[in-house]
Structure formats: C-alpha cells, structure tokens
C-alpha cells in the first residue's frame, strides 16, 4: 500500500524549510545562499482528501 498524502506533504515541507524538534519552521532551505533567510510566519498545506496541516515559525507567539 502507498504512503498517505499527508506523508508526502510533510516531506515537501521538510524540503522547503528547516524545522526544530517541535516541527516549528526556522529558515528557508536555499542551496545557493549561504545566509539563512527566515521562514514564513505561517505555512498551510492541504493534502488531497485529508485535513489541512499548519506550520508556524518558531518565534510566532502561541497566543496568536
């Protein structure tokens, strides 16, 4: 049986951004730039036929 759409979305997010142990976004992965750019404050993925997944940057307050 194949992997779920959520699995592939998680791989996609891990390819785009570096994340900490809490799955919070840290920086953008850019192969040509040696300086790290901050990740977006919020990133939303929506796998086909599954619930959306949200990711927040590590410095965004939890209350927000």
Buried (B, 14 or more C-beta within 10 A) or exposed (E): EEEEBBEBBBEEBEEBBEBEEEEBBBBBBEEEEEEEEEBBEEBEBEBEEEEEBEBBBBEEEEEE
